[in-house]
Amino acid sequence: MKRTRQGWGRAPRSRLGLMVTAGLALLTTGALPSPSPAPVAAEALHAGITIYIPIELPDGTIIIAPRRQAVPRREVQVQFIAEGSDWASIYIDGRLRFNAFNTRRNYTLRLPAGGYRLQVTGTSRFDVWDSGYLDIGRNDANIVIVRYSKTGGVQVQGDPYMWLPD
């Protein structure tokens, strides 16, 4: 073949570059066999490389990698247990979630794994008993028990690093 201004043979530079890019992409994703058996290079090529852009081959074929699967968020059951007979209020991230009055002293809710700002107050929001950061879902526990009272503050059963008081 004779070299012209556009490159070798009939293929212009853009198509040649496209073919090289597509071949390299297929080679790195494991779709094509490795041209030479190099054990160190083969280890590096199969390291879980995934390309998420569509690739167009010279014959018009378009290769699209599958979408990433969404990781389901795990929910944790959190039980609040009031100790003593004082009335209390539970605020999570600044939102009132529960009032512990005379008859209903325990409360259970399901929260996605993550960190939350927890504040335990008396009947008034200005009478703060205890506040801090509650980090649930750090381990495999599906149930977290939070005991609270006016004199004892907050005690959390489960991971010792789950509750970080102010």
MODELLER restraints for C-alpha pairs under 7 A, 6 or more apart:
rsr = mdl.restraints
at = mdl.atoms
rsr.add(forms.Gaussian(group=physical.xy_distance, feature=features.Distance(at['CA:1:A'], at['CA:8:A']), mean=6.79, stdev=0.5))
rsr.add(forms.Gaussian(group=physical.xy_distance, feature=features.Distance(at['CA:1:A'], at['CA:9:A']), mean=5.63, stdev=0.5))
rsr.add(forms.Gaussian(group=physical.xy_distance, feature=features.Distance(at['CA:2:A'], at['CA:8:A']), mean=6.42, stdev=0.5))
rsr.add(forms.Gaussian(group=physical.xy_distance, feature=features.Distance(at['CA:2:A'], at['CA:9:A']), mean=6.12, stdev=0.5))
rsr.add(forms.Gaussian(group=physical.xy_distance, feature=features.Distance(at['CA:3:A'], at['CA:9:A']), mean=6.35, stdev=0.5))
rsr.add(forms.Gaussian(group=physical.xy_distance, feature=features.Distance(at['CA:6:A'], at['CA:12:A']), mean=5.18, stdev=0.5))
rsr.add(forms.Gaussian(group=physical.xy_distance, feature=features.Distance(at['CA:6:A'], at['CA:13:A']), mean=6.06, stdev=0.5))
rsr.add(forms.Gaussian(group=physical.xy_distance, feature=features.Distance(at['CA:7:A'], at['CA:13:A']), mean=5.74, stdev=0.5))
rsr.add(forms.Gaussian(group=physical.xy_distance, feature=features.Distance(at['CA:15:A'], at['CA:58:A']), mean=6.93, stdev=0.5))
rsr.add(forms.Gaussian(group=physical.xy_distance, feature=features.Distance(at['CA:19:A'], at['CA:57:A']), mean=6.58, stdev=0.5))
rsr.add(forms.Gaussian(group=physical.xy_distance, feature=features.Distance(at['CA:19:A'], at['CA:58:A']), mean=6.51, stdev=0.5))
rsr.add(forms.Gaussian(group=physical.xy_distance, feature=features.Distance(at['CA:22:A'], at['CA:55:A']), mean=6.47, stdev=0.5))
rsr.add(forms.Gaussian(group=physical.xy_distance, feature=features.Distance(at['CA:22:A'], at['CA:57:A']), mean=6.44, stdev=0.5))
rsr.add(forms.Gaussian(group=physical.xy_distance, feature=features.Distance(at['CA:26:A'], at['CA:32:A']), mean=5.82, stdev=0.5))
rsr.add(forms.Gaussian(group=physical.xy_distance, feature=features.Distance(at['CA:27:A'], at['CA:33:A']), mean=6.78, stdev=0.5))
rsr.add(forms.Gaussian(group=physical.xy_distance, feature=features.Distance(at['CA:27:A'], at['CA:34:A']), mean=6.67, stdev=0.5))
rsr.add(forms.Gaussian(group=physical.xy_distance, feature=features.Distance(at['CA:28:A'], at['CA:45:A']), mean=5.43, stdev=0.5))
rsr.add(forms.Gaussian(group=physical.xy_distance, feature=features.Distance(at['CA:28:A'], at['CA:49:A']), mean=6.99, stdev=0.5))
rsr.add(forms.Gaussian(group=physical.xy_distance, feature=features.Distance(at['CA:29:A'], at['CA:49:A']), mean=6.03, stdev=0.5))
rsr.add(forms.Gaussian(group=physical.xy_distance, feature=features.Distance(at['CA:29:A'], at['CA:50:A']), mean=6.22, stdev=0.5))
rsr.add(forms.Gaussian(group=physical.xy_distance, feature=features.Distance(at['CA:30:A'], at['CA:46:A']), mean=6.78, stdev=0.5))
rsr.add(forms.Gaussian(group=physical.xy_distance, feature=features.Distance(at['CA:51:A'], at['CA:65:A']), mean=6.67, stdev=0.5))
rsr.add(forms.Gaussian(group=physical.xy_distance, feature=features.Distance(at['CA:52:A'], at['CA:65:A']), mean=5.54, stdev=0.5))
rsr.add(forms.Gaussian(group=physical.xy_distance, feature=features.Distance(at['CA:53:A'], at['CA:64:A']), mean=6.67, stdev=0.5))
rsr.add(forms.Gaussian(group=physical.xy_distance, feature=features.Distance(at['CA:54:A'], at['CA:62:A']), mean=6.49, stdev=0.5))
rsr.add(forms.Gaussian(group=physical.xy_distance, feature=features.Distance(at['CA:54:A'], at['CA:63:A']), mean=5.60, stdev=0.5))
rsr.add(forms.Gaussian(group=physical.xy_distance, feature=features.Distance(at['CA:54:A'], at['CA:64:A']), mean=4.63, stdev=0.5))
rsr.add(forms.Gaussian(group=physical.xy_distance, feature=features.Distance(at['CA:55:A'], at['CA:62:A']), mean=5.52, stdev=0.5))
rsr.add(forms.Gaussian(group=physical.xy_distance, feature=features.Distance(at['CA:55:A'], at['CA:63:A']), mean=5.09, stdev=0.5))
rsr.add(forms.Gaussian(group=physical.xy_distance, feature=features.Distance(at['CA:55:A'], at['CA:64:A']), mean=6.61, stdev=0.5))
rsr.add(forms.Gaussian(group=physical.xy_distance, feature=features.Distance(at['CA:56:A'], at['CA:62:A']), mean=4.39, stdev=0.5))
rsr.add(forms.Gaussian(group=physical.xy_distance, feature=features.Distance(at['CA:56:A'], at['CA:63:A']), mean=6.39, stdev=0.5))
rsr.add(forms.Gaussian(group=physical.xy_distance, feature=features.Distance(at['CA:73:A'], at['CA:112:A']), mean=6.43, stdev=0.5))
rsr.add(forms.Gaussian(group=physical.xy_distance, feature=features.Distance(at['CA:74:A'], at['CA:112:A']), mean=5.80, stdev=0.5))
rsr.add(forms.Gaussian(group=physical.xy_distance, feature=features.Distance(at['CA:74:A'], at['CA:113:A']), mean=5.85, stdev=0.5))
rsr.add(forms.Gaussian(group=physical.xy_distance, feature=features.Distance(at['CA:75:A'], at['CA:110:A']), mean=6.07, stdev=0.5))
rsr.add(forms.Gaussian(group=physical.xy_distance, feature=features.Distance(at['CA:75:A'], at['CA:111:A']), mean=5.34, stdev=0.5))
rsr.add(forms.Gaussian(group=physical.xy_distance, feature=features.Distance(at['CA:75:A'], at['CA:112:A']), mean=4.19, stdev=0.5))
rsr.add(forms.Gaussian(group=physical.xy_distance, feature=features.Distance(at['CA:75:A'], at['CA:113:A']), mean=5.68, stdev=0.5))
rsr.add(forms.Gaussian(group=physical.xy_distance, feature=features.Distance(at['CA:76:A'], at['CA:110:A']), mean=5.48, stdev=0.5))
rsr.add(forms.Gaussian(group=physical.xy_distance, feature=features.Distance(at['CA:76:A'], at['CA:111:A']), mean=5.41, stdev=0.5))
rsr.add(forms.Gaussian(group=physical.xy_distance, feature=features.Distance(at['CA:76:A'], at['CA:112:A']), mean=6.08, stdev=0.5))
rsr.add(forms.Gaussian(group=physical.xy_distance, feature=features.Distance(at['CA:76:A'], at['CA:113:A']), mean=6.26, stdev=0.5))
rsr.add(forms.Gaussian(group=physical.xy_distance, feature=features.Distance(at['CA:76:A'], at['CA:137:A']), mean=6.68, stdev=0.5))
rsr.add(forms.Gaussian(group=physical.xy_distance, feature=features.Distance(at['CA:76:A'], at['CA:142:A']), mean=4.91, stdev=0.5))
rsr.add(forms.Gaussian(group=physical.xy_distance, feature=features.Distance(at['CA:76:A'], at['CA:143:A']), mean=5.88, stdev=0.5))
rsr.add(forms.Gaussian(group=physical.xy_distance, feature=features.Distance(at['CA:77:A'], at['CA:108:A']), mean=6.89, stdev=0.5))
rsr.add(forms.Gaussian(group=physical.xy_distance, feature=features.Distance(at['CA:77:A'], at['CA:109:A']), mean=5.80, stdev=0.5))
rsr.add(forms.Gaussian(group=physical.xy_distance, feature=features.Distance(at['CA:77:A'], at['CA:110:A']), mean=4.43, stdev=0.5))
rsr.add(forms.Gaussian(group=physical.xy_distance, feature=features.Distance(at['CA:77:A'], at['CA:111:A']), mean=6.48, stdev=0.5))
rsr.add(forms.Gaussian(group=physical.xy_distance, feature=features.Distance(at['CA:77:A'], at['CA:142:A']), mean=6.04, stdev=0.5))
rsr.add(forms.Gaussian(group=physical.xy_distance, feature=features.Distance(at['CA:77:A'], at['CA:143:A']), mean=4.76, stdev=0.5))
rsr.add(forms.Gaussian(group=physical.xy_distance, feature=features.Distance(at['CA:77:A'], at['CA:144:A']), mean=6.24, stdev=0.5))
rsr.add(forms.Gaussian(group=physical.xy_distance, feature=features.Distance(at['CA:78:A'], at['CA:108:A']), mean=5.66, stdev=0.5))
rsr.add(forms.Gaussian(group=physical.xy_distance, feature=features.Distance(at['CA:78:A'], at['CA:109:A']), mean=5.46, stdev=0.5))
rsr.add(forms.Gaussian(group=physical.xy_distance, feature=features.Distance(at['CA:78:A'], at['CA:110:A']), mean=5.99, stdev=0.5))
rsr.add(forms.Gaussian(group=physical.xy_distance, feature=features.Distance(at['CA:78:A'], at['CA:143:A']), mean=5.88, stdev=0.5))
rsr.add(forms.Gaussian(group=physical.xy_distance, feature=features.Distance(at['CA:78:A'], at['CA:144:A']), mean=4.80, stdev=0.5))
rsr.add(forms.Gaussian(group=physical.xy_distance, feature=features.Distance(at['CA:78:A'], at['CA:145:A']), mean=5.95, stdev=0.5))
rsr.add(forms.Gaussian(group=physical.xy_distance, feature=features.Distance(at['CA:79:A'], at['CA:107:A']), mean=5.78, stdev=0.5))
rsr.add(forms.Gaussian(group=physical.xy_distance, feature=features.Distance(at['CA:79:A'], at['CA:108:A']), mean=4.35, stdev=0.5))
rsr.add(forms.Gaussian(group=physical.xy_distance, feature=features.Distance(at['CA:79:A'], at['CA:109:A']), mean=6.63, stdev=0.5))
rsr.add(forms.Gaussian(group=physical.xy_distance, feature=features.Distance(at['CA:79:A'], at['CA:144:A']), mean=6.19, stdev=0.5))
rsr.add(forms.Gaussian(group=physical.xy_distance, feature=features.Distance(at['CA:79:A'], at['CA:145:A']), mean=4.83, stdev=0.5))
rsr.add(forms.Gaussian(group=physical.xy_distance, feature=features.Distance(at['CA:79:A'], at['CA:146:A']), mean=5.99, stdev=0.5))
rsr.add(forms.Gaussian(group=physical.xy_distance, feature=features.Distance(at['CA:80:A'], at['CA:106:A']), mean=5.59, stdev=0.5))
rsr.add(forms.Gaussian(group=physical.xy_distance, feature=features.Distance(at['CA:80:A'], at['CA:107:A']), mean=5.11, stdev=0.5))
rsr.add(forms.Gaussian(group=physical.xy_distance, feature=features.Distance(at['CA:80:A'], at['CA:108:A']), mean=6.19, stdev=0.5))
rsr.add(forms.Gaussian(group=physical.xy_distance, feature=features.Distance(at['CA:80:A'], at['CA:145:A']), mean=6.15, stdev=0.5))
rsr.add(forms.Gaussian(group=physical.xy_distance, feature=features.Distance(at['CA:80:A'], at['CA:146:A']), mean=4.83, stdev=0.5))
rsr.add(forms.Gaussian(group=physical.xy_distance, feature=features.Distance(at['CA:80:A'], at['CA:147:A']), mean=5.95, stdev=0.5))
rsr.add(forms.Gaussian(group=physical.xy_distance, feature=features.Distance(at['CA:81:A'], at['CA:105:A']), mean=6.42, stdev=0.5))
rsr.add(forms.Gaussian(group=physical.xy_distance, feature=features.Distance(at['CA:81:A'], at['CA:106:A']), mean=4.64, stdev=0.5))
rsr.add(forms.Gaussian(group=physical.xy_distance, feature=features.Distance(at['CA:81:A'], at['CA:107:A']), mean=6.70, stdev=0.5))
rsr.add(forms.Gaussian(group=physical.xy_distance, feature=features.Distance(at['CA:81:A'], at['CA:146:A']), mean=6.16, stdev=0.5))
rsr.add(forms.Gaussian(group=physical.xy_distance, feature=features.Distance(at['CA:81:A'], at['CA:147:A']), mean=4.80, stdev=0.5))
rsr.add(forms.Gaussian(group=physical.xy_distance, feature=features.Distance(at['CA:81:A'], at['CA:148:A']), mean=6.49, stdev=0.5))
rsr.add(forms.Gaussian(group=physical.xy_distance, feature=features.Distance(at['CA:82:A'], at['CA:105:A']), mean=5.38, stdev=0.5))
rsr.add(forms.Gaussian(group=physical.xy_distance, feature=features.Distance(at['CA:82:A'], at['CA:106:A']), mean=6.11, stdev=0.5))
rsr.add(forms.Gaussian(group=physical.xy_distance, feature=features.Distance(at['CA:82:A'], at['CA:147:A']), mean=5.98, stdev=0.5))
rsr.add(forms.Gaussian(group=physical.xy_distance, feature=features.Distance(at['CA:82:A'], at['CA:148:A']), mean=5.34, stdev=0.5))
rsr.add(forms.Gaussian(group=physical.xy_distance, feature=features.Distance(at['CA:82:A'], at['CA:149:A']), mean=6.09, stdev=0.5))
rsr.add(forms.Gaussian(group=physical.xy_distance, feature=features.Distance(at['CA:83:A'], at['CA:147:A']), mean=6.76, stdev=0.5))
rsr.add(forms.Gaussian(group=physical.xy_distance, feature=features.Distance(at['CA:83:A'], at['CA:148:A']), mean=5.96, stdev=0.5))
rsr.add(forms.Gaussian(group=physical.xy_distance, feature=features.Distance(at['CA:83:A'], at['CA:149:A']), mean=5.18, stdev=0.5))
rsr.add(forms.Gaussian(group=physical.xy_distance, feature=features.Distance(at['CA:84:A'], at['CA:149:A']), mean=6.25, stdev=0.5))
rsr.add(forms.Gaussian(group=physical.xy_distance, feature=features.Distance(at['CA:87:A'], at['CA:100:A']), mean=5.46, stdev=0.5))
rsr.add(forms.Gaussian(group=physical.xy_distance, feature=features.Distance(at['CA:87:A'], at['CA:101:A']), mean=4.88, stdev=0.5))
rsr.add(forms.Gaussian(group=physical.xy_distance, feature=features.Distance(at['CA:87:A'], at['CA:122:A']), mean=5.99, stdev=0.5))
rsr.add(forms.Gaussian(group=physical.xy_distance, feature=features.Distance(at['CA:87:A'], at['CA:123:A']), mean=5.98, stdev=0.5))
rsr.add(forms.Gaussian(group=physical.xy_distance, feature=features.Distance(at['CA:88:A'], at['CA:99:A']), mean=5.77, stdev=0.5))
rsr.add(forms.Gaussian(group=physical.xy_distance, feature=features.Distance(at['CA:88:A'], at['CA:100:A']), mean=5.00, stdev=0.5))
rsr.add(forms.Gaussian(group=physical.xy_distance, feature=features.Distance(at['CA:88:A'], at['CA:101:A']), mean=6.81, stdev=0.5))
rsr.add(forms.Gaussian(group=physical.xy_distance, feature=features.Distance(at['CA:88:A'], at['CA:120:A']), mean=6.95, stdev=0.5))
rsr.add(forms.Gaussian(group=physical.xy_distance, feature=features.Distance(at['CA:88:A'], at['CA:121:A']), mean=5.65, stdev=0.5))
rsr.add(forms.Gaussian(group=physical.xy_distance, feature=features.Distance(at['CA:88:A'], at['CA:122:A']), mean=4.39, stdev=0.5))
rsr.add(forms.Gaussian(group=physical.xy_distance, feature=features.Distance(at['CA:88:A'], at['CA:123:A']), mean=5.53, stdev=0.5))
rsr.add(forms.Gaussian(group=physical.xy_distance, feature=features.Distance(at['CA:89:A'], at['CA:98:A']), mean=5.73, stdev=0.5))
rsr.add(forms.Gaussian(group=physical.xy_distance, feature=features.Distance(at['CA:89:A'], at['CA:99:A']), mean=4.41, stdev=0.5))
rsr.add(forms.Gaussian(group=physical.xy_distance, feature=features.Distance(at['CA:89:A'], at['CA:100:A']), mean=6.10, stdev=0.5))
rsr.add(forms.Gaussian(group=physical.xy_distance, feature=features.Distance(at['CA:89:A'], at['CA:120:A']), mean=5.84, stdev=0.5))
rsr.add(forms.Gaussian(group=physical.xy_distance, feature=features.Distance(at['CA:89:A'], at['CA:121:A']), mean=5.20, stdev=0.5))
rsr.add(forms.Gaussian(group=physical.xy_distance, feature=features.Distance(at['CA:89:A'], at['CA:122:A']), mean=5.90, stdev=0.5))
rsr.add(forms.Gaussian(group=physical.xy_distance, feature=features.Distance(at['CA:89:A'], at['CA:123:A']), mean=6.27, stdev=0.5))
rsr.add(forms.Gaussian(group=physical.xy_distance, feature=features.Distance(at['CA:90:A'], at['CA:96:A']), mean=6.00, stdev=0.5))
rsr.add(forms.Gaussian(group=physical.xy_distance, feature=features.Distance(at['CA:90:A'], at['CA:97:A']), mean=5.70, stdev=0.5))
rsr.add(forms.Gaussian(group=physical.xy_distance, feature=features.Distance(at['CA:90:A'], at['CA:98:A']), mean=5.16, stdev=0.5))
rsr.add(forms.Gaussian(group=physical.xy_distance, feature=features.Distance(at['CA:90:A'], at['CA:99:A']), mean=6.42, stdev=0.5))
rsr.add(forms.Gaussian(group=physical.xy_distance, feature=features.Distance(at['CA:90:A'], at['CA:119:A']), mean=6.04, stdev=0.5))
rsr.add(forms.Gaussian(group=physical.xy_distance, feature=features.Distance(at['CA:90:A'], at['CA:120:A']), mean=4.91, stdev=0.5))
rsr.add(forms.Gaussian(group=physical.xy_distance, feature=features.Distance(at['CA:90:A'], at['CA:121:A']), mean=6.62, stdev=0.5))
rsr.add(forms.Gaussian(group=physical.xy_distance, feature=features.Distance(at['CA:91:A'], at['CA:97:A']), mean=5.64, stdev=0.5))
rsr.add(forms.Gaussian(group=physical.xy_distance, feature=features.Distance(at['CA:91:A'], at['CA:118:A']), mean=5.84, stdev=0.5))
rsr.add(forms.Gaussian(group=physical.xy_distance, feature=features.Distance(at['CA:91:A'], at['CA:119:A']), mean=5.03, stdev=0.5))
rsr.add(forms.Gaussian(group=physical.xy_distance, feature=features.Distance(at['CA:91:A'], at['CA:120:A']), mean=6.38, stdev=0.5))
rsr.add(forms.Gaussian(group=physical.xy_distance, feature=features.Distance(at['CA:92:A'], at['CA:116:A']), mean=6.47, stdev=0.5))
rsr.add(forms.Gaussian(group=physical.xy_distance, feature=features.Distance(at['CA:92:A'], at['CA:117:A']), mean=5.62, stdev=0.5))
rsr.add(forms.Gaussian(group=physical.xy_distance, feature=features.Distance(at['CA:92:A'], at['CA:118:A']), mean=4.79, stdev=0.5))
rsr.add(forms.Gaussian(group=physical.xy_distance, feature=features.Distance(at['CA:92:A'], at['CA:119:A']), mean=6.49, stdev=0.5))
rsr.add(forms.Gaussian(group=physical.xy_distance, feature=features.Distance(at['CA:93:A'], at['CA:116:A']), mean=5.97, stdev=0.5))
rsr.add(forms.Gaussian(group=physical.xy_distance, feature=features.Distance(at['CA:93:A'], at['CA:117:A']), mean=4.78, stdev=0.5))
rsr.add(forms.Gaussian(group=physical.xy_distance, feature=features.Distance(at['CA:93:A'], at['CA:118:A']), mean=6.40, stdev=0.5))
rsr.add(forms.Gaussian(group=physical.xy_distance, feature=features.Distance(at['CA:113:A'], at['CA:136:A']), mean=5.42, stdev=0.5))
rsr.add(forms.Gaussian(group=physical.xy_distance, feature=features.Distance(at['CA:113:A'], at['CA:137:A']), mean=4.47, stdev=0.5))
rsr.add(forms.Gaussian(group=physical.xy_distance, feature=features.Distance(at['CA:114:A'], at['CA:135:A']), mean=5.73, stdev=0.5))
rsr.add(forms.Gaussian(group=physical.xy_distance, feature=features.Distance(at['CA:114:A'], at['CA:136:A']), mean=5.49, stdev=0.5))
rsr.add(forms.Gaussian(group=physical.xy_distance, feature=features.Distance(at['CA:114:A'], at['CA:137:A']), mean=6.16, stdev=0.5))
rsr.add(forms.Gaussian(group=physical.xy_distance, feature=features.Distance(at['CA:115:A'], at['CA:133:A']), mean=6.86, stdev=0.5))
rsr.add(forms.Gaussian(group=physical.xy_distance, feature=features.Distance(at['CA:115:A'], at['CA:134:A']), mean=5.69, stdev=0.5))
rsr.add(forms.Gaussian(group=physical.xy_distance, feature=features.Distance(at['CA:115:A'], at['CA:135:A']), mean=4.19, stdev=0.5))
rsr.add(forms.Gaussian(group=physical.xy_distance, feature=features.Distance(at['CA:115:A'], at['CA:136:A']), mean=6.23, stdev=0.5))
rsr.add(forms.Gaussian(group=physical.xy_distance, feature=features.Distance(at['CA:116:A'], at['CA:133:A']), mean=5.80, stdev=0.5))
rsr.add(forms.Gaussian(group=physical.xy_distance, feature=features.Distance(at['CA:116:A'], at['CA:134:A']), mean=5.13, stdev=0.5))
rsr.add(forms.Gaussian(group=physical.xy_distance, feature=features.Distance(at['CA:116:A'], at['CA:135:A']), mean=6.24, stdev=0.5))
rsr.add(forms.Gaussian(group=physical.xy_distance, feature=features.Distance(at['CA:117:A'], at['CA:132:A']), mean=5.97, stdev=0.5))
rsr.add(forms.Gaussian(group=physical.xy_distance, feature=features.Distance(at['CA:117:A'], at['CA:133:A']), mean=4.74, stdev=0.5))
rsr.add(forms.Gaussian(group=physical.xy_distance, feature=features.Distance(at['CA:117:A'], at['CA:134:A']), mean=6.14, stdev=0.5))
rsr.add(forms.Gaussian(group=physical.xy_distance, feature=features.Distance(at['CA:118:A'], at['CA:131:A']), mean=5.61, stdev=0.5))
rsr.add(forms.Gaussian(group=physical.xy_distance, feature=features.Distance(at['CA:118:A'], at['CA:132:A']), mean=5.53, stdev=0.5))
rsr.add(forms.Gaussian(group=physical.xy_distance, feature=features.Distance(at['CA:118:A'], at['CA:133:A']), mean=5.93, stdev=0.5))
rsr.add(forms.Gaussian(group=physical.xy_distance, feature=features.Distance(at['CA:118:A'], at['CA:134:A']), mean=6.30, stdev=0.5))
rsr.add(forms.Gaussian(group=physical.xy_distance, feature=features.Distance(at['CA:119:A'], at['CA:130:A']), mean=6.05, stdev=0.5))
rsr.add(forms.Gaussian(group=physical.xy_distance, feature=features.Distance(at['CA:119:A'], at['CA:131:A']), mean=4.24, stdev=0.5))
rsr.add(forms.Gaussian(group=physical.xy_distance, feature=features.Distance(at['CA:119:A'], at['CA:132:A']), mean=6.59, stdev=0.5))
rsr.add(forms.Gaussian(group=physical.xy_distance, feature=features.Distance(at['CA:120:A'], at['CA:128:A']), mean=6.15, stdev=0.5))
rsr.add(forms.Gaussian(group=physical.xy_distance, feature=features.Distance(at['CA:120:A'], at['CA:129:A']), mean=5.57, stdev=0.5))
rsr.add(forms.Gaussian(group=physical.xy_distance, feature=features.Distance(at['CA:120:A'], at['CA:130:A']), mean=5.33, stdev=0.5))
rsr.add(forms.Gaussian(group=physical.xy_distance, feature=features.Distance(at['CA:120:A'], at['CA:131:A']), mean=6.10, stdev=0.5))
rsr.add(forms.Gaussian(group=physical.xy_distance, feature=features.Distance(at['CA:121:A'], at['CA:127:A']), mean=5.41, stdev=0.5))
rsr.add(forms.Gaussian(group=physical.xy_distance, feature=features.Distance(at['CA:121:A'], at['CA:128:A']), mean=4.24, stdev=0.5))
rsr.add(forms.Gaussian(group=physical.xy_distance, feature=features.Distance(at['CA:121:A'], at['CA:129:A']), mean=5.05, stdev=0.5))
rsr.add(forms.Gaussian(group=physical.xy_distance, feature=features.Distance(at['CA:121:A'], at['CA:130:A']), mean=6.99, stdev=0.5))
rsr.add(forms.Gaussian(group=physical.xy_distance, feature=features.Distance(at['CA:122:A'], at['CA:128:A']), mean=6.47, stdev=0.5))
rsr.add(forms.Gaussian(group=physical.xy_distance, feature=features.Distance(at['CA:122:A'], at['CA:129:A']), mean=6.83, stdev=0.5))
rsr.add(forms.Gaussian(group=physical.xy_distance, feature=features.Distance(at['CA:129:A'], at['CA:150:A']), mean=5.69, stdev=0.5))
rsr.add(forms.Gaussian(group=physical.xy_distance, feature=features.Distance(at['CA:129:A'], at['CA:153:A']), mean=6.17, stdev=0.5))
rsr.add(forms.Gaussian(group=physical.xy_distance, feature=features.Distance(at['CA:130:A'], at['CA:153:A']), mean=5.48, stdev=0.5))
rsr.add(forms.Gaussian(group=physical.xy_distance, feature=features.Distance(at['CA:130:A'], at['CA:154:A']), mean=6.55, stdev=0.5))
rsr.add(forms.Gaussian(group=physical.xy_distance, feature=features.Distance(at['CA:131:A'], at['CA:165:A']), mean=5.95, stdev=0.5))
rsr.add(forms.Gaussian(group=physical.xy_distance, feature=features.Distance(at['CA:131:A'], at['CA:166:A']), mean=5.98, stdev=0.5))
rsr.add(forms.Gaussian(group=physical.xy_distance, feature=features.Distance(at['CA:132:A'], at['CA:164:A']), mean=5.56, stdev=0.5))
rsr.add(forms.Gaussian(group=physical.xy_distance, feature=features.Distance(at['CA:132:A'], at['CA:165:A']), mean=4.04, stdev=0.5))
rsr.add(forms.Gaussian(group=physical.xy_distance, feature=features.Distance(at['CA:132:A'], at['CA:166:A']), mean=4.83, stdev=0.5))
rsr.add(forms.Gaussian(group=physical.xy_distance, feature=features.Distance(at['CA:133:A'], at['CA:163:A']), mean=5.95, stdev=0.5))
rsr.add(forms.Gaussian(group=physical.xy_distance, feature=features.Distance(at['CA:133:A'], at['CA:164:A']), mean=5.08, stdev=0.5))
rsr.add(forms.Gaussian(group=physical.xy_distance, feature=features.Distance(at['CA:133:A'], at['CA:165:A']), mean=6.24, stdev=0.5))
rsr.add(forms.Gaussian(group=physical.xy_distance, feature=features.Distance(at['CA:134:A'], at['CA:162:A']), mean=5.75, stdev=0.5))
rsr.add(forms.Gaussian(group=physical.xy_distance, feature=features.Distance(at['CA:134:A'], at['CA:163:A']), mean=4.87, stdev=0.5))
rsr.add(forms.Gaussian(group=physical.xy_distance, feature=features.Distance(at['CA:134:A'], at['CA:164:A']), mean=6.53, stdev=0.5))
rsr.add(forms.Gaussian(group=physical.xy_distance, feature=features.Distance(at['CA:135:A'], at['CA:162:A']), mean=4.92, stdev=0.5))
rsr.add(forms.Gaussian(group=physical.xy_distance, feature=features.Distance(at['CA:135:A'], at['CA:163:A']), mean=6.51, stdev=0.5))
rsr.add(forms.Gaussian(group=physical.xy_distance, feature=features.Distance(at['CA:136:A'], at['CA:162:A']), mean=6.24, stdev=0.5))
rsr.add(forms.Gaussian(group=physical.xy_distance, feature=features.Distance(at['CA:144:A'], at['CA:157:A']), mean=6.29, stdev=0.5))
rsr.add(forms.Gaussian(group=physical.xy_distance, feature=features.Distance(at['CA:144:A'], at['CA:158:A']), mean=6.27, stdev=0.5))
rsr.add(forms.Gaussian(group=physical.xy_distance, feature=features.Distance(at['CA:145:A'], at['CA:156:A']), mean=5.81, stdev=0.5))
rsr.add(forms.Gaussian(group=physical.xy_distance, feature=features.Distance(at['CA:145:A'], at['CA:157:A']), mean=5.33, stdev=0.5))
rsr.add(forms.Gaussian(group=physical.xy_distance, feature=features.Distance(at['CA:146:A'], at['CA:154:A']), mean=6.78, stdev=0.5))
rsr.add(forms.Gaussian(group=physical.xy_distance, feature=features.Distance(at['CA:146:A'], at['CA:155:A']), mean=5.86, stdev=0.5))
rsr.add(forms.Gaussian(group=physical.xy_distance, feature=features.Distance(at['CA:146:A'], at['CA:156:A']), mean=4.60, stdev=0.5))
rsr.add(forms.Gaussian(group=physical.xy_distance, feature=features.Distance(at['CA:146:A'], at['CA:157:A']), mean=6.57, stdev=0.5))
rsr.add(forms.Gaussian(group=physical.xy_distance, feature=features.Distance(at['CA:147:A'], at['CA:154:A']), mean=5.74, stdev=0.5))
rsr.add(forms.Gaussian(group=physical.xy_distance, feature=features.Distance(at['CA:147:A'], at['CA:155:A']), mean=5.20, stdev=0.5))
rsr.add(forms.Gaussian(group=physical.xy_distance, feature=features.Distance(at['CA:147:A'], at['CA:156:A']), mean=6.33, stdev=0.5))
rsr.add(forms.Gaussian(group=physical.xy_distance, feature=features.Distance(at['CA:148:A'], at['CA:154:A']), mean=4.44, stdev=0.5))
rsr.add(forms.Gaussian(group=physical.xy_distance, feature=features.Distance(at['CA:148:A'], at['CA:155:A']), mean=6.33, stdev=0.5))
rsr.add(forms.Gaussian(group=physical.xy_distance, feature=features.Distance(at['CA:156:A'], at['CA:163:A']), mean=6.56, stdev=0.5))
